[in-house]
Amino acid sequence: MWPAKAGPTRMLMLHESAKALCALCVLCVNLLRDLRHLRDYPARYSDSMNPTRWCRRADVAAALVLAGLAAIEITRAQGQTPKKYPYPEVRDMRGVVPPGPKVAPYNSPALGDGPFDFETYEQRHIRVSVVTKGLSHPWSVAFLPVANGISGPGDMLITERVGRLRLVRKGVLQPEPVKGTPKVVSISTMAGLMDIALHPRFAENKWVYISYHKPVGMGKSADGKDFPLASNSIMRGTWDGNQLTDVRDIFVADDVDMEMSRIAFGQDGMLYMTIGGPGTGPPESLNRPQHGNDYAGKILRMTDEGGVPKDNPFVGKAGFKPLIYTMGHRTQLGLAVNPFNGEVWAGEQGPNGGDEVNILKAGKNYGWPVVSDGRDYRGPYMSTSPYKEGMERPHIVWVPSIALSGMVFYTGDRFPNWKRNLFVGGMREGEIARTGQLQRIVFNENWQELRRESLLRDLHQRIRDVRQGPDGLLYMLTEEDAAALLKIEPAD
């Protein structure tokens, strides 16, 4: 039903819709008349009613149908009231982060061609080599299993924030992006094209999953300017060896202004998705991870089709979205399944201090922003105590922060002294530039931390993701304008 009042643009669209539909009606009457004559008086068939002319009329009719329906749909959509959110759809960031030091830019230096040799504590001599350059702000990498006609040894898919999916074939970055990726929003805390995961039965179905920020319209910033809105989403496509086909969304959040998303399949066959909660901003934004009817600051658990598992902890509970598995999270940039016991571990960036790794337990609350080991960027502690009854303590904590990112458990044989270690990418330590690194964490038999080692600091590169390859080596993506895919191997 049309609204009672309509503006000039809307009235013009209604007028054009009516004109198109009237013309369509007239043309349909003429077509019916001609068909009736053709049926009743076939002998009178003439050139004026030949099939070519009749088809031309049909084409015009079809075009008018589409034009009329499109105009009506646009008019209807414009008449709808925009969705109202119970929080600012665009955060007011004024004053929440103090200005940095008054120094010249101090970005990461250009990465050399390598290789680079290092000594480490338990594995001793390692070598870091450049697999490929030519990337820009990559986010994640997936290794394609060898399959006849689909992929070969050394084939990988790499996501780039701006929306590109890149193919590395036999160790060589292909010049053109892979076709089939959706449009993304990549601005501020909306990261664009993010994590990538292969279905556990990829050898059978060739399904590729990618998390991304899906454009959903425009909002207004605090100063009244237009600002893009996006919802954290997961798309699924079928890999045919060169591109993604049959691409569709299996999940689109009905919230906006949310941060990064990692995805991973658990040993239970379910797909886990992190959705970062606002890390800075006004209280109405910061508090969203504590609200059960909001996806911000949550970890979701879903089927490979995006459905709700019956055993999710909040199924049937009023005030909670049923896909939610855990809540109370800040900006989540790490997600890994512990292959030794099946636990899902999530890495979370704190503010100024307070990066953490959590072991996920169904239905639990991990505290943000009520409790934290970190400080607000302006100096005060986020909470008087890092612990509160009913909220989970983190399993691992960093003070100062390392701006943690991707992480992986090492299971291979190429580095025997690193087996069962957790590797975590770091992009910046203690708010200081050029301090990107890779950290290695050692545990006892009960997965309690014994020691940690900072690696590759001399490269001065921000480490976005780290994965174990099928060859048992470690691979890393740097987070830079001119980024690279690196490989760690024994130097002995």
C-alpha positions as CSV (number, residue, x, y, z in Angstrom):
1,M,0.0,0.0,0.0
2,W,1.4,3.4,-0.9
3,P,2.1,6.0,1.8
4,A,-0.4,8.8,2.2
5,K,2.2,11.4,1.0
6,A,4.8,11.2,-1.7
7,G,7.5,13.6,-2.7
8,P,8.1,15.0,-6.2
9,T,10.6,12.2,-7.2
10,R,8.3,9.6,-6.0
11,M,5.3,11.1,-7.8
12,L,7.4,11.2,-11.0
13,M,8.3,7.5,-10.6
14,L,4.6,6.7,-10.1
15,H,3.7,8.6,-13.2
16,E,6.3,6.8,-15.3
17,S,5.2,3.5,-13.9
18,A,1.6,4.2,-14.9
19,K,2.6,5.3,-18.4
20,A,4.6,2.1,-18.9
21,L,1.8,-0.1,-17.7
22,C,-0.8,1.7,-19.9
23,A,1.4,1.3,-23.0
24,L,1.8,-2.4,-22.1
25,C,-2.0,-2.8,-21.8
26,V,-2.5,-1.2,-25.3
27,L,0.1,-3.4,-26.9
28,C,-1.3,-6.5,-25.3
29,V,-4.8,-5.7,-26.6
30,N,-3.3,-5.3,-30.1
31,L,-1.4,-8.6,-29.8
32,L,-4.5,-10.5,-28.7
33,R,-6.5,-9.0,-31.6
34,D,-3.9,-10.1,-34.1
35,L,-3.7,-13.6,-32.7
36,R,-7.5,-13.9,-32.8
37,H,-7.6,-12.8,-36.4
38,L,-4.8,-15.3,-37.2
39,R,-6.8,-18.1,-35.6
40,D,-10.2,-17.2,-37.2
41,Y,-9.0,-16.1,-40.6
42,P,-5.8,-17.9,-41.5
43,A,-6.4,-17.2,-45.2
44,R,-6.0,-13.5,-44.6
45,Y,-2.5,-14.0,-43.3
46,S,-0.5,-11.1,-44.7
47,D,2.9,-9.5,-44.4
48,S,1.5,-7.0,-41.9
49,M,1.2,-10.0,-39.5
50,N,4.3,-11.9,-40.3
51,P,6.2,-13.6,-37.4
52,T,9.1,-11.1,-37.5
53,R,6.8,-8.2,-36.8
54,W,4.9,-10.2,-34.2
55,C,8.1,-11.1,-32.3
56,R,9.2,-7.5,-32.5
57,R,5.9,-6.5,-30.7
58,A,6.5,-9.2,-28.2
59,D,10.0,-7.9,-27.5
60,V,8.6,-4.4,-26.9
61,A,6.0,-5.8,-24.6
62,A,8.6,-7.6,-22.5
63,A,10.7,-4.5,-22.2
64,L,7.7,-2.5,-21.1
65,V,6.8,-5.2,-18.5
66,L,10.4,-5.0,-17.1
67,A,10.4,-1.2,-17.1
68,G,7.0,-1.0,-15.4
69,L,7.8,-3.6,-12.7
70,A,11.2,-2.1,-12.0
71,A,9.8,1.4,-11.6
72,I,7.1,0.0,-9.2
73,E,9.6,-1.9,-7.2
74,I,11.9,1.1,-6.8
75,T,9.0,3.2,-5.8
76,R,7.9,0.6,-3.3
77,A,11.4,0.3,-1.8
78,Q,11.8,4.0,-1.5
79,G,8.5,4.2,0.3
80,Q,9.7,1.8,3.0
81,T,11.0,3.1,6.3
82,P,14.7,2.5,6.7
83,K,15.6,-0.1,9.4
84,K,16.1,1.4,12.8
85,Y,18.9,-0.1,15.0
86,P,19.0,0.1,18.8
87,Y,22.5,1.5,18.5
88,P,24.4,4.0,16.4
89,E,24.6,2.6,12.9
90,V,27.7,4.7,12.4
91,R,29.8,5.0,15.5
92,D,30.9,8.5,16.8
93,M,34.6,8.1,17.0
94,R,35.4,11.7,17.9
95,G,37.7,11.9,20.9
96,V,37.8,8.1,21.7
97,V,41.4,7.7,20.4
98,P,43.9,10.4,21.3
99,P,46.2,11.8,18.6
100,G,49.4,9.8,18.2
101,P,53.0,11.1,18.7
102,K,54.0,14.1,16.6
103,V,56.6,12.2,14.5
104,A,57.2,11.5,10.8
105,P,55.5,8.4,9.4
106,Y,57.2,5.3,10.4
107,N,55.6,2.5,8.4
108,S,57.1,-0.9,7.8
109,P,60.2,-0.9,5.6
110,A,60.1,-2.5,2.2
111,L,60.6,-6.2,2.5
112,G,63.8,-7.5,0.8
113,D,63.9,-10.5,-1.6
114,G,65.3,-12.8,1.0
115,P,65.9,-15.5,2.1
116,F,66.3,-14.4,5.7
117,D,68.0,-16.7,8.3
118,F,67.2,-16.6,12.0
119,E,68.0,-18.5,15.2
120,T,65.2,-19.5,17.5
121,Y,65.3,-21.1,21.0
122,E,64.1,-24.6,20.4
123,Q,64.2,-25.2,16.7
124,R,67.4,-23.1,16.2
125,H,68.2,-22.4,12.6
126,I,65.2,-21.5,10.4
127,R,65.0,-19.7,7.0
128,V,62.2,-17.4,5.8
129,S,61.8,-17.1,2.1
130,V,59.4,-15.0,-0.1
131,V,56.9,-17.2,-1.9
132,T,55.4,-14.2,-3.7
133,K,55.0,-10.5,-3.5
134,G,52.4,-8.5,-5.5
135,L,49.7,-8.7,-2.8
136,S,48.0,-5.7,-1.1
137,H,46.5,-6.1,2.4
138,P,45.9,-9.8,2.2
139,W,43.8,-11.3,4.9
140,S,43.9,-15.1,4.7
141,V,45.1,-18.1,2.7
142,A,43.7,-21.5,2.0
143,F,45.7,-24.4,0.5
144,L,43.9,-26.2,-2.3
145,P,44.3,-30.0,-2.1
146,V,45.7,-31.7,-5.2
147,A,42.9,-32.7,-7.4
148,N,43.0,-33.7,-11.1
149,G,42.0,-30.8,-13.3
150,I,41.2,-28.6,-10.2
151,S,44.4,-27.9,-8.4
152,G,48.0,-29.0,-8.1
153,P,50.8,-28.9,-5.6
154,G,51.4,-25.4,-4.2
155,D,48.0,-24.0,-5.3
156,M,46.5,-21.5,-2.8
157,L,43.7,-19.0,-2.6
158,I,44.4,-15.7,-0.9
159,T,41.9,-13.0,0.1
160,E,42.6,-9.3,-0.2
161,R,40.7,-6.8,1.9
162,V,39.6,-4.7,-1.1
163,G,37.6,-7.6,-2.4
164,R,40.0,-9.5,-4.6
165,L,40.6,-13.3,-4.4
166,R,44.0,-14.2,-5.7
167,L,45.3,-17.6,-7.0
168,V,48.8,-18.8,-6.4
169,R,49.4,-21.7,-8.8
170,K,52.6,-23.8,-8.4
171,G,54.0,-21.0,-6.3
172,V,53.3,-18.2,-8.8
173,L,50.8,-15.5,-8.1
174,Q,48.4,-15.3,-11.1
175,P,48.1,-11.7,-12.5
176,E,44.3,-11.5,-12.6
177,P,42.0,-11.9,-9.6
178,V,39.7,-14.9,-9.4
179,K,36.2,-14.2,-10.7
180,G,33.1,-14.8,-8.6
181,T,33.7,-12.7,-5.4
182,P,31.0,-10.3,-4.2
183,K,31.1,-6.5,-3.7
184,V,32.5,-5.6,-0.3
185,V,32.8,-2.6,2.0
186,S,36.4,-2.1,3.1
187,I,36.7,1.1,5.2
188,S,37.6,1.8,8.8
189,T,36.8,-1.3,10.9
190,M,34.9,-2.9,8.1
191,A,37.6,-5.1,6.7
192,G,36.1,-6.1,3.3
193,L,37.0,-9.6,2.1
194,M,38.3,-11.5,5.1
195,D,38.8,-15.1,6.0
196,I,38.6,-18.2,3.7
197,A,37.9,-21.8,4.6
198,L,37.4,-25.0,2.6
199,H,34.6,-27.4,3.4
200,P,35.8,-30.5,5.2
201,R,34.6,-32.5,2.2
202,F,36.1,-30.1,-0.4
203,A,37.4,-33.1,-2.4
204,E,33.8,-34.0,-3.1
205,N,31.9,-30.7,-3.3
206,K,34.6,-28.1,-4.0
207,W,33.0,-25.6,-1.7
208,V,34.9,-22.5,-0.6
209,Y,33.6,-20.2,2.2
210,I,34.6,-16.5,2.6
211,S,33.6,-14.0,5.3
212,Y,33.1,-10.5,4.1
213,H,31.4,-7.2,4.8
214,K,28.4,-7.0,2.6
215,P,27.1,-3.5,1.5
216,V,23.6,-2.9,2.9
217,G,23.1,0.8,2.3
218,M,24.2,4.2,3.6
219,G,24.0,5.8,7.0
220,K,24.9,9.1,8.5
221,S,28.1,9.7,10.5
222,A,28.1,11.9,13.6
223,D,28.9,14.9,11.5
224,G,26.0,14.3,9.1
225,K,28.0,12.8,6.2
226,D,27.0,9.7,4.2
227,F,28.8,6.6,5.3
228,P,28.5,3.1,4.0
229,L,26.8,0.4,6.1
230,A,27.8,-3.3,5.9
231,S,26.7,-6.6,7.5
232,N,29.1,-9.4,8.3
233,S,28.3,-12.2,5.9
234,I,29.5,-15.6,4.6
235,M,29.4,-16.5,1.0
236,R,29.9,-20.0,-0.5
237,G,31.1,-20.7,-4.0
238,T,32.2,-23.8,-5.9
239,W,35.8,-23.9,-7.1
240,D,36.1,-25.1,-10.7
241,G,39.9,-24.7,-10.9
242,N,39.9,-21.1,-12.2
243,Q,37.0,-19.3,-10.6
244,L,34.1,-19.5,-8.1
245,T,30.7,-20.6,-9.5
246,D,27.3,-20.9,-8.0
247,V,28.2,-18.2,-5.5
248,R,25.6,-17.4,-2.8
249,D,25.3,-16.1,0.7
250,I,24.7,-18.7,3.4
251,F,24.6,-16.0,6.2
252,V,24.0,-12.3,6.3
253,A,23.8,-10.6,9.7
254,D,20.8,-8.3,10.3
255,D,23.1,-5.9,12.3
256,V,25.6,-3.3,11.1
257,D,28.8,-1.6,12.5
258,M,30.6,-4.8,13.4
259,E,34.2,-5.6,13.0
260,M,36.3,-8.5,11.6
261,S,35.2,-12.1,11.1
262,R,37.3,-15.3,11.0
263,I,35.7,-18.6,10.0
264,A,36.7,-22.2,10.7
265,F,35.1,-25.7,10.5
266,G,35.2,-27.5,13.8
267,Q,35.7,-31.2,14.3
268,D,31.9,-31.4,14.8
269,G,31.4,-30.4,11.2
270,M,29.9,-27.0,12.2
271,L,31.1,-23.7,10.8
272,Y,32.3,-21.2,13.5
273,M,32.3,-17.5,12.7
274,T,33.7,-14.6,14.8
275,I,32.0,-11.2,14.6
276,G,34.0,-8.5,16.3
277,G,32.2,-6.1,18.6
278,P,33.0,-2.4,18.6
279,G,36.4,-1.9,20.3
280,T,36.0,1.8,20.7
281,G,33.2,4.3,20.7
282,P,30.3,5.5,22.9
283,P,28.8,3.2,25.5
284,E,25.8,2.3,23.4
285,S,28.2,0.8,20.9
286,L,30.7,-0.7,23.3
287,N,28.0,-2.6,25.2
288,R,26.6,-4.5,22.2
289,P,28.6,-7.7,22.9
290,Q,26.6,-8.1,26.1
291,H,23.2,-8.0,24.3
292,G,21.9,-11.4,23.2
293,N,19.8,-10.0,20.3
294,D,22.8,-8.5,18.6
295,Y,25.5,-10.3,16.6
296,A,28.2,-7.8,17.5
297,G,30.9,-9.3,19.8
298,K,29.7,-12.9,19.3
299,I,30.9,-16.2,18.0
300,L,28.4,-18.0,15.9
301,R,28.0,-21.7,15.2
302,M,26.1,-22.8,12.1
303,T,25.7,-25.7,9.7
304,D,27.5,-25.7,6.3
305,E,24.3,-24.3,4.8
306,G,24.0,-21.4,7.4
307,G,21.3,-23.2,9.5
308,V,20.9,-23.3,13.2
309,P,22.2,-26.4,14.9
310,K,19.6,-27.8,17.3
311,D,22.2,-28.1,20.2
312,N,23.3,-24.4,20.0
313,P,23.2,-23.0,23.6
314,F,20.6,-20.2,23.0
315,V,18.1,-22.1,20.8
316,G,14.6,-21.3,22.1
317,K,15.9,-18.7,24.7
318,A,14.1,-15.4,24.6
319,G,16.2,-12.4,23.8
320,F,19.0,-14.3,22.1
321,K,19.7,-15.1,18.4
322,P,20.0,-18.8,18.1
323,L,23.2,-18.9,16.0
324,I,25.1,-17.4,18.9
325,Y,27.6,-19.8,20.6
326,T,29.5,-17.4,22.9
327,M,29.3,-13.7,23.7
328,G,31.2,-10.8,25.3
329,H,34.0,-10.5,22.7
330,R,35.9,-7.5,21.3
331,T,37.7,-7.4,18.0
332,Q,38.4,-11.1,17.0
333,L,41.1,-11.7,14.5
334,G,42.2,-15.3,15.3
335,L,40.3,-18.6,15.2
336,A,41.8,-22.1,15.2
337,V,40.7,-25.6,16.0
338,N,43.0,-27.4,18.4
339,P,43.6,-30.6,16.4
340,F,44.8,-32.5,19.5
341,N,41.5,-32.2,21.5
342,G,38.9,-30.6,19.2
343,E,38.6,-27.4,21.2
344,V,38.0,-24.1,19.3
345,W,40.3,-21.3,20.3
346,A,39.6,-17.7,19.5
347,G,42.1,-14.8,19.4
348,E,40.9,-11.4,20.4
349,Q,42.5,-8.0,20.3
350,G,42.2,-5.9,23.5
351,P,42.4,-2.1,23.5
352,N,45.8,-0.8,24.9
353,G,46.8,-4.1,26.4
354,G,44.6,-7.1,27.0
355,D,45.0,-9.2,23.8
356,E,43.8,-12.6,24.6
357,V,43.1,-16.2,23.4
358,N,40.0,-17.9,24.7
359,I,38.9,-21.5,24.6
360,L,35.3,-21.4,23.5
361,K,32.6,-23.0,25.8
362,A,29.0,-23.1,24.6
363,G,26.9,-20.3,26.1
364,K,29.7,-18.6,28.0
365,N,30.3,-14.9,28.4
366,Y,33.9,-13.7,27.9
367,G,33.4,-10.3,29.5
368,W,33.9,-7.4,27.0
369,P,33.5,-4.6,27.7
370,V,32.7,-5.3,31.4
371,V,36.1,-6.8,32.2
372,S,39.4,-6.5,30.4
373,D,43.1,-6.7,31.1
374,G,43.7,-3.6,28.9
375,R,43.4,0.1,29.2
376,D,41.3,2.5,27.2
377,Y,43.4,4.2,24.5
378,R,43.2,7.4,26.5
379,G,44.9,5.8,29.5
380,P,42.5,4.5,32.2
381,Y,41.9,0.8,32.8
382,M,38.8,-0.5,31.1
383,S,37.7,-2.2,34.3
384,T,38.8,-2.0,38.0
385,S,39.2,-5.8,37.9
386,P,40.0,-8.1,35.0
387,Y,37.6,-10.7,36.4
388,K,33.9,-10.9,37.3
389,E,31.8,-13.8,38.5
390,G,29.9,-15.4,35.7
391,M,32.4,-14.3,33.0
392,E,35.3,-16.4,31.6
393,R,38.9,-15.5,32.2
394,P,41.1,-15.6,29.0
395,H,43.4,-18.6,28.5
396,I,46.3,-16.5,27.3
397,V,46.8,-12.7,27.8
398,W,49.2,-10.1,26.3
399,V,50.1,-6.9,28.1
400,P,51.2,-5.0,26.2
401,S,49.2,-6.0,23.2
402,I,50.7,-7.4,20.0
403,A,47.6,-6.7,17.9
404,L,47.2,-10.4,17.4
405,S,45.8,-11.8,14.2
406,G,45.7,-15.2,12.6
407,M,46.8,-18.3,14.5
408,V,47.5,-22.0,14.0
409,F,48.5,-25.1,16.0
410,Y,51.6,-26.8,14.5
411,T,51.1,-30.6,13.9
412,G,53.9,-31.3,11.3
413,D,57.2,-33.1,11.3
414,R,59.4,-30.5,9.7
415,F,59.8,-28.7,13.0
416,P,59.7,-31.5,15.6
417,N,60.5,-29.2,18.5
418,W,57.5,-27.0,17.6
419,K,54.8,-29.7,17.6
420,R,51.8,-28.8,19.7
421,N,52.9,-25.1,19.8
422,L,50.5,-22.3,19.0
423,F,51.7,-19.7,16.5
424,V,50.0,-16.3,16.6
425,G,50.5,-13.4,14.2
426,G,51.2,-9.9,15.6
427,M,51.0,-6.6,13.8
428,R,52.1,-4.1,16.4
429,E,53.4,-4.3,20.0
430,G,52.7,-1.7,22.7
431,E,51.3,0.8,20.1
432,I,54.7,1.1,18.5
433,A,55.2,0.9,14.7
434,R,57.5,-1.6,13.0
435,T,57.1,-4.2,15.8
436,G,55.2,-6.8,13.8
437,Q,56.1,-10.4,14.7
438,L,55.2,-14.0,15.0
439,Q,54.8,-15.5,18.5
440,R,55.2,-19.1,19.5
441,I,53.5,-20.4,22.6
442,V,54.5,-23.7,24.4
443,F,52.1,-25.7,26.6
444,N,52.2,-28.5,29.1
445,E,50.2,-31.7,28.6
446,N,47.1,-29.8,30.1
447,W,47.4,-27.0,27.6
448,Q,48.6,-24.5,30.2
449,E,51.2,-22.0,29.0
450,L,54.9,-22.7,29.8
451,R,56.7,-20.1,27.7
452,R,56.5,-18.0,24.6
453,E,58.9,-16.7,22.0
454,S,58.8,-13.7,19.7
455,L,60.0,-14.5,16.2
456,L,60.9,-12.6,13.0
457,R,60.8,-9.1,14.6
458,D,63.9,-8.1,12.5
459,L,61.7,-8.2,9.4
460,H,59.6,-5.3,10.8
461,Q,56.5,-6.7,9.0
462,R,53.0,-6.8,10.3
463,I,51.8,-10.5,10.3
464,R,48.2,-10.9,9.3
465,D,47.8,-14.6,9.1
466,V,49.8,-17.8,9.7
467,R,48.9,-21.3,8.4
468,Q,50.5,-24.7,8.2
469,G,50.9,-25.9,4.6
470,P,50.4,-29.5,3.4
471,D,54.2,-29.8,3.2
472,G,54.5,-29.3,7.0
473,L,56.0,-25.8,6.7
474,L,54.6,-22.5,8.1
475,Y,53.3,-19.8,5.8
476,M,52.5,-16.2,6.7
477,L,50.8,-13.2,5.1
478,T,52.1,-9.7,5.8
479,E,49.6,-6.9,6.4
480,E,51.1,-4.1,4.2
481,D,50.3,-2.0,1.1
482,A,53.0,-4.0,-0.7
483,A,52.5,-7.4,1.1
484,A,54.0,-10.8,0.6
485,L,53.4,-14.5,1.3
486,L,56.3,-15.9,3.3
487,K,57.4,-19.4,4.1
488,I,59.4,-20.7,7.1
489,E,61.5,-23.8,6.7
490,P,64.4,-25.4,8.5
491,A,67.8,-24.0,7.5
492,D,69.8,-27.1,8.5
